């Protein structure tokens, strides 16, 4: 395996570790969380099993290896007035404080980009 592939695998592993930690804090079912985040439920379960099994590279590394990530708590807003699920599978959440002009501009840009 090339160093580029190893780095890519490490990045993927770190991404899924972060996703699983966010899910654990979300109090959502796996199905609901994956839909909200645009993730494959099957892939989520595969990574959760893989990372829980202790076979990850991260667990095999020595304690001297510093992490490149810092945990950051993001404010949660569960009160989106509007959620748009785009054809890409991504979800756009629009706050109830958004004015009509902003909403109109967002929809116009999405249409121009072919996303809705």
C-alpha positions in Angstrom: 0.0 0.0 0.0 1.4 3.4 -1.0 1.8 6.2 1.6 -0.9 8.1 -0.3 -3.4 5.2 0.1 -2.5 4.9 3.8 -3.1 8.6 4.3 -6.4 8.4 2.5 -7.4 5.4 4.7 -6.4 7.2 7.9 -8.4 10.3 6.8 -11.4 8.1 6.1 -11.1 6.4 9.5 -10.8 9.7 11.3 -13.8 11.1 9.4 -16.0 8.1 10.4 -14.7 8.2 14.0 -15.9 11.8 14.2 -19.2 11.0 12.5 -19.9 8.2 15.0 -19.0 10.5 18.0 -21.4 13.2 16.6 -24.1 10.6 16.2 -23.7 9.4 19.8 -24.2 12.9 21.0 -27.2 13.5 18.8 -29.8 11.2 20.5 -31.0 10.3 17.0 -31.5 6.8 15.5 -28.9 5.7 13.0 -31.4 5.8 10.2 -32.6 9.4 11.0 -29.0 10.6 11.6 -27.7 9.2 8.3 -30.7 10.7 6.4 -30.1 14.1 8.0 -26.4 14.0 7.2 -26.7 12.5 3.7 -24.7 9.3 4.7 -25.2 5.7 3.7 -26.7 3.8 6.6 -24.8 0.6 5.5 -21.5 2.4 5.4 -22.2 3.9 8.8 -22.8 0.4 10.3 -19.7 -1.0 8.7 -17.5 1.7 10.1 -19.1 1.6 13.5 -18.4 -2.2 13.7 -14.9 -1.7 12.4 -14.0 1.0 14.8 -15.7 -0.7 17.8 -13.7 -3.9 17.1 -10.4 -2.3 18.1 -8.8 -3.2 14.7 -8.4 0.4 13.6 -5.0 1.9 12.8 -5.7 4.6 15.3 -5.8 2.1 18.1 -2.6 0.4 16.9 -0.6 3.7 16.9 1.7 4.5 19.8 0.5 6.9 22.4 3.3 9.3 21.3 1.4 10.0 18.0 -0.4 13.4 18.5 -3.8 13.9 17.0 -4.4 16.4 14.3 -7.9 17.1 15.5 -9.2 19.2 18.4 -12.7 18.5 19.7 -15.0 21.4 19.2 -18.6 21.7 20.4 -20.9 23.3 17.9 -24.1 25.0 18.9 -27.1 22.9 18.0 -30.2 24.5 16.5 -33.0 22.0 16.2 -35.4 24.8 15.2 -34.9 25.1 11.5 -38.0 26.6 9.9 -37.3 24.9 6.6 -35.3 21.9 5.4 -34.6 21.4 1.7 -33.3 18.0 0.6 -31.3 18.6 -2.5 -31.1 16.1 -5.4 -27.4 15.5 -4.3 -28.8 14.1 -1.0 -27.5 17.0 1.0 -29.9 18.8 3.4 -30.1 22.6 3.5 -31.5 23.9 6.8 -32.8 27.4 6.8 -33.4 29.3 10.0 -36.7 30.9 10.9 -34.8 34.2 11.0 -34.0 34.2 7.3 -35.9 36.9 5.4 -37.8 36.3 2.1 -35.1 38.0 0.0 -32.4 35.7 1.4 -34.6 32.6 0.8 -35.4 33.7 -2.7 -31.7 34.3 -3.5 -30.7 30.8 -2.1 -33.4 29.1 -4.2 -32.3 31.1 -7.3 -28.7 30.0 -6.8 -29.7 26.4 -6.3 -31.7 26.4 -9.4 -28.9 27.9 -11.5 -26.6 25.3 -10.2 -29.1 22.6 -11.1 -29.5 21.4 -7.5 -33.2 21.8 -7.2 
